[in-house]
Amino acid sequence: MTVRVAALALLASLLLTACNNGKVPTFQGWVEAELIFVGPDETGRIQTLAVRQGDRVEVGASLFTLDDDLQLADVAMQQAALKNAQQAYERAQQLARTQAGTQKTLDDAEAALRTAQARLNSAQTRLTRRRVFSPVTGTVQQIYYWGGELVPAGKPIVAILPPGNLKVRFFVNEATLPTVKMGDVVRINCDGCDADITATVSFIARASEFTPPVIYSTEERSKLVFLIEARTQQPERLRVGQPVSVTLRQE
């Protein structure tokens, strides 16, 4: 058991430590995604699900629809209320012309008419939002609810990954940090990947942190590291969660 623990510690140390030995510094990292979660504004039951996991969708493409019985009933009720408010306003206008009614009555009828129109607009918007479209172009990564299931308000039904939301994250030590600049191009290597994948540094942490457990080692546990993020122009060549090696540019 002691030998196994020592071997694991040595492996973790090798994963974290830059491979200097006269070569360009290389660090271990992983691919992470910023998913777009799409869900309903209100509770509802899924009537249709227009996508499957792995599908590529364009912005504006239909994703799913929810039952709309309650929303249809609300629209009908608000339409009736608007009609009554319109009639009341017209009567108040006629009375005001003949001086049989007061200005306050006319003002109140006008305000009621505006309120009824606003409520109808709100009901129609709620009805329209029972059919949900993709806000971005990307690939469907996950479906959390399926046709016929009841979905709570605000819960995502579909997770979409736009190509630009894929990023590579890695950590560098304090000695290496000054050599990394925003906009630097780094080379990405991974098992089975093409050799020409590059990424551009898009984020450099302002605060240090202790070595994350995922790359923990006895040798490095007391050292502070800084998170770096880089975005690639070839996201289709990488997979979320994939371990990668990041090679810094050579001056």
C-alpha positions in Angstrom: 0.0 0.0 0.0 2.9 2.4 0.9 4.5 1.7 -2.5 1.2 2.4 -4.3 0.7 5.7 -2.4 4.2 6.8 -3.2 3.7 5.9 -6.9 0.5 7.9 -7.0 2.2 10.9 -5.4 5.0 10.7 -7.9 2.6 10.5 -10.8 0.7 13.6 -9.5 3.9 15.5 -9.1 4.9 14.7 -12.6 1.5 15.9 -13.9 1.8 19.2 -12.2 5.5 20.1 -12.6 6.5 21.9 -15.7 8.6 19.8 -18.0 11.6 22.1 -18.2 14.7 19.9 -19.0 15.6 22.4 -21.6 12.2 22.3 -23.2 9.3 24.8 -23.4 7.3 24.7 -20.1 4.4 22.3 -20.3 1.5 22.0 -17.8 -1.3 19.6 -17.3 -4.9 20.9 -17.6 -8.4 19.9 -18.7 -11.2 21.0 -21.0 -14.1 22.8 -19.4 -17.4 24.1 -20.8 -19.6 27.1 -20.1 -23.0 25.5 -20.8 -26.1 27.5 -21.6 -29.0 26.1 -19.6 -32.5 26.6 -21.2 -35.6 26.1 -19.1 -39.2 27.4 -18.8 -40.3 30.6 -17.0 -43.2 28.8 -15.4 -44.0 25.2 -14.3 -45.3 23.0 -17.1 -45.4 19.6 -18.7 -43.3 18.9 -21.8 -45.5 18.4 -24.8 -42.8 18.1 -27.5 -39.0 17.8 -27.3 -37.5 18.8 -30.7 -33.9 17.9 -30.0 -31.7 15.0 -28.9 -28.4 14.9 -27.1 -25.6 15.6 -29.7 -27.8 17.6 -32.0 -26.4 20.8 -33.4 -28.9 23.7 -33.2 -29.0 27.1 -34.7 -30.0 30.2 -32.8 -33.8 30.5 -33.0 -34.4 26.7 -33.5 -37.3 25.2 -31.6 -36.2 23.2 -28.5 -39.4 22.2 -26.7 -43.0 23.2 -26.0 -44.9 23.0 -22.8 -48.7 22.5 -22.2 -50.5 25.8 -22.5 -54.1 25.2 -21.4 -53.8 27.6 -18.4 -52.1 30.3 -20.5 -54.8 30.0 -23.3 -57.5 30.4 -20.7 -55.8 33.4 -19.2 -55.5 35.1 -22.6 -59.2 34.5 -23.2 -60.1 36.0 -19.9 -57.9 39.1 -20.4 -59.4 39.6 -23.9 -62.8 39.7 -22.4 -61.6 42.1 -19.7 -60.1 44.3 -22.4 -63.4 44.4 -24.3 -65.3 45.4 -21.2 -62.8 48.1 -20.4 -63.0 49.4 -24.0 -66.8 49.7 -23.8 -66.6 51.4 -20.4 -64.1 53.9 -21.8 -66.3 54.7 -24.8 -69.3 55.3 -22.6 -67.2 57.6 -20.4 -66.2 59.5 -23.5 -69.8 60.0 -24.7 -70.8 61.1 -21.2 -67.9 63.6 -21.1 -68.9 65.1 -24.5 -72.5 65.7 -23.3 -71.2 66.9 -19.9 -73.2 64.2 -18.2 -70.0 62.6 -16.9 -67.0 63.9 -15.0 -63.4 64.1 -16.1 -62.5 61.8 -13.3 -64.8 59.1 -14.6 -63.2 59.4 -18.0 -59.7 59.3 -16.5 -60.5 56.2 -14.4 -62.0 54.5 -17.5 -58.9 55.3 -19.5 -56.6 54.0 -16.8 -58.6 50.8 -16.5 -58.4 50.3 -20.3 -54.6 50.7 -20.2 -54.4 48.2 -17.3 -56.5 45.7 -19.2 -54.3 46.0 -22.3 -51.2 45.5 -20.3 -52.6 42.4 -18.7 -53.6 41.0 -22.1 -50.0 41.6 -23.3 -48.6 39.8 -20.3 -50.9 36.8 -20.8 -50.0 36.6 -24.5 -46.3 36.8 -23.6 -46.7 33.9 -21.1 -48.5 31.9 -23.8 -45.8 32.6 -26.4 -43.0 31.5 -24.0 -44.6 28.0 -23.7 -42.6 27.3 -26.9 -38.9 27.8 -26.3 -36.3 28.4 -28.9 -32.5 28.2 -28.7 -30.8 31.4 -27.6 -27.5 30.4 -29.1 -25.9 28.2 -31.8 -24.3 25.1 -30.4 -24.5 21.5 -29.6 -27.0 19.9 -27.2 -24.9 18.4 -24.4 -27.5 17.3 -22.0 -31.3 16.8 -21.7 -32.6 16.8 -18.1 -36.4 16.2 -18.7 -38.2 14.3 -21.4 -41.6 14.5 -23.0 -44.5 14.1 -20.6 -42.5 15.1 -17.5 -43.5 18.0 -15.3 -40.8 20.7 -15.1 -40.6 23.2 -12.2 -40.1 26.9 -13.1 -36.5 27.8 -13.7 -35.2 24.3 -14.0 -33.2 23.6 -17.2 -34.5 21.2 -19.7 -31.7 21.5 -22.2 -28.0 22.3 -21.9 -26.3 23.8 -25.0 -22.6 24.3 -25.6 -21.7 27.1 -28.0 -18.3 26.5 -29.7 -16.8 29.6 -28.2 -17.7 28.5 -24.6 -15.2 25.7 -24.6 -12.0 26.5 -22.7 -8.8 24.9 -21.4 -7.9 25.5 -17.7 -4.5 24.9 -16.2 -2.4 26.1 -13.3 1.1 27.7 -13.3 3.4 28.4 -10.4 4.5 31.8 -9.2 7.8 31.6 -11.1 6.1 30.9 -14.4 3.3 33.4 -14.0 5.2 36.5 -15.3 5.9 34.7 -18.6 2.2 34.3 -19.3 0.3 37.3 -20.9 -3.2 37.8 -22.0 -3.5 36.9 -25.7 -0.6 34.5 -25.6 -1.0 31.5 -27.9 -0.4 28.1 -26.2 -0.3 24.6 -27.8 -2.7 21.9 -26.7 -1.8 18.3 -26.8 -3.9 15.3 -25.8 -4.2 11.6 -26.5 -5.6 11.0 -30.0 -5.8 14.7 -30.8 -4.3 16.5 -33.7 -0.9 18.1 -33.2 -1.8 21.6 -34.3 -4.4 22.6 -31.7 -3.8 26.0 -30.2 -5.6 28.3 -27.8 -5.4 31.9 -26.7 -5.0 32.9 -23.1 -8.2 34.7 -22.1 -8.0 34.8 -18.3 -5.2 35.0 -15.7 -6.3 34.8 -12.1 -5.4 37.8 -9.9 -5.4 35.7 -6.7 -3.3 32.6 -6.0 -4.7 29.4 -4.5 -3.3 26.2 -3.2 -2.7 23.3 -5.5 -6.1 21.7 -6.3 -6.6 18.2 -5.0 -7.0 16.9 -8.6 -3.3 17.6 -9.1 -2.2 17.3 -5.5 1.2 16.0 -4.6 3.3 15.9 -1.4 6.1 18.0 -3.1 3.7 20.7 -4.3 1.2 20.9 -1.6 2.7 24.1 0.0 3.1 26.0 -3.2 0.6 28.5 -4.6 -0.6 28.3 -8.2 -2.5 30.6 -10.5 -5.4 29.6 -12.7 -5.0 30.3 -16.4 -7.8 29.9 -19.0 -7.3 29.7 -22.8 -9.9 29.5 -25.6 -9.4 27.6 -28.8 -10.5 28.3 -32.3 -10.8 24.6 -32.9 -13.3 23.5 -30.2 -14.7 20.7 -32.3 -11.3 18.8 -31.7 -11.7 18.7 -27.9 -14.1 17.1 -25.5 -15.4 18.4 -22.2 -13.5 17.0 -19.2 -10.6 15.8 -21.5 -7.2 16.0 -19.9 -4.7 18.0 -21.9 -1.1 19.1 -21.9 -0.6 22.9 -22.4 2.7 24.1 -23.8 3.6 27.8 -23.3 5.0 29.8 -26.2 8.7 29.9 -26.5 10.3 33.3 -26.4 
